[in-house]
Amino acid sequence: MRLYDVGDSSGSGTISILAPTGSGVTFTNCKGTGPASGTLPTCSITASSAFNGKWETISIPIPANYTCNDLVQTQCWVRLQYAYGSGNQPSDTTSWSASIEGDPVRLVE
């Protein structure tokens, strides 16, 4: 997951990466590269003015017991949760990019 320019707000806020509803897992121990570098135990960052005009890359390890039902349209979608709190005013356009690395092919019999 790549996030660009997520720090424009009157105060800092938390951005969390949430596993799809019904997946049976919680994402943990993500890796951050950018203003928030290193291990991100809860797969969240505290966005502040340090993120203005910068990319943040977050690598999300997918747990072995991950599952989703792709027949249900509301499942299988990774979600971002922005929590800036009362009184904060996020105020800009951001860019997001998502990709899957490795061999994400699913074989069906």
C-alpha positions as CSV (number, residue, x, y, z in Angstrom):
1,M,0.0,0.0,0.0
2,R,1.4,3.4,-0.9
3,L,-0.1,6.6,0.4
4,Y,1.0,10.1,-0.7
5,D,0.6,13.4,1.1
6,V,-1.6,12.1,4.0
7,G,-0.5,14.7,6.5
8,D,-2.6,17.8,5.6
9,S,-4.7,18.4,8.6
10,S,-5.1,20.9,11.5
11,G,-3.8,18.1,13.8
12,S,-2.3,14.6,13.5
13,G,-4.5,11.5,13.0
14,T,-4.2,7.8,12.8
15,I,-4.5,5.8,9.5
16,S,-5.0,2.1,10.0
17,I,-5.0,-0.7,7.4
18,L,-7.8,-3.1,8.2
19,A,-8.2,-6.7,6.9
20,P,-11.3,-7.4,4.9
21,T,-14.6,-8.0,6.8
22,G,-15.1,-11.7,7.3
23,S,-11.4,-12.6,6.5
24,G,-10.9,-14.1,10.0
25,V,-7.6,-12.2,10.5
26,T,-6.2,-9.0,11.7
27,F,-3.2,-7.4,10.0
28,T,-0.1,-7.1,12.3
29,N,3.6,-6.3,12.0
30,C,3.4,-4.3,8.8
31,K,6.6,-2.6,7.5
32,G,6.7,1.1,6.9
33,T,9.1,2.9,4.6
34,G,8.8,6.7,4.5
35,P,8.1,9.1,7.3
36,A,7.0,6.1,9.4
37,S,9.8,3.6,8.9
38,G,10.2,0.2,10.6
39,T,7.8,-2.3,12.0
40,L,4.2,-1.1,12.5
41,P,2.8,-3.6,15.0
42,T,-0.9,-2.6,14.5
43,C,-0.5,-1.7,10.8
44,S,-1.3,1.9,11.5
45,I,0.6,5.2,11.3
46,T,0.2,8.6,13.0
47,A,-0.1,11.0,10.1
48,S,1.2,14.5,10.7
49,S,2.8,17.4,8.8
50,A,5.9,15.1,8.4
51,F,3.9,13.3,5.7
52,N,3.2,16.4,3.6
53,G,4.3,15.9,0.0
54,K,5.9,12.5,0.8
55,W,5.1,8.8,0.0
56,E,4.6,6.3,2.7
57,T,4.9,2.6,1.7
58,I,3.3,0.0,4.0
59,S,4.0,-3.7,3.3
60,I,1.3,-5.9,4.8
61,P,2.1,-9.5,5.6
62,I,-1.0,-11.7,4.7
63,P,-1.5,-14.3,7.5
64,A,-1.5,-18.0,6.4
65,N,-5.1,-18.4,7.7
66,Y,-6.5,-15.5,5.7
67,T,-9.7,-16.3,3.9
68,C,-12.5,-14.4,2.2
69,N,-15.7,-15.2,0.3
70,D,-15.4,-13.5,-3.0
71,L,-19.1,-14.2,-3.7
72,V,-20.0,-11.6,-1.1
73,Q,-19.3,-8.2,-2.6
74,T,-18.5,-6.5,0.7
75,Q,-15.7,-9.0,1.6
76,C,-12.2,-9.4,0.3
77,W,-11.5,-5.6,0.3
78,V,-8.6,-4.2,2.3
79,R,-9.8,-1.0,4.0
80,L,-8.2,2.2,5.3
81,Q,-9.6,3.8,8.4
82,Y,-8.8,7.5,9.0
83,A,-9.3,8.7,12.6
84,Y,-8.4,12.3,13.0
85,G,-10.5,13.0,16.0
86,S,-12.9,15.8,16.9
87,G,-11.9,19.2,15.7
88,N,-9.2,18.2,13.2
89,Q,-9.8,19.2,9.7
90,P,-8.0,17.0,7.0
91,S,-7.8,19.2,4.0
92,D,-6.1,18.0,0.8
93,T,-6.1,15.5,-1.9
94,T,-4.1,12.3,-1.5
95,S,-3.1,9.5,-3.8
96,W,-3.1,5.9,-2.9
97,S,-1.7,2.9,-4.7
98,A,-2.1,-0.8,-3.9
99,S,-0.3,-3.9,-5.4
100,I,0.3,-7.5,-4.6
101,E,3.8,-8.9,-4.7
102,G,4.7,-12.6,-5.0
103,D,2.5,-15.2,-6.6
104,P,-1.1,-14.3,-5.8
105,V,-2.6,-16.8,-8.2
106,R,-5.5,-18.9,-6.8
107,L,-6.1,-22.3,-8.4
108,V,-9.6,-23.7,-8.4
109,E,-10.4,-27.3,-9.2
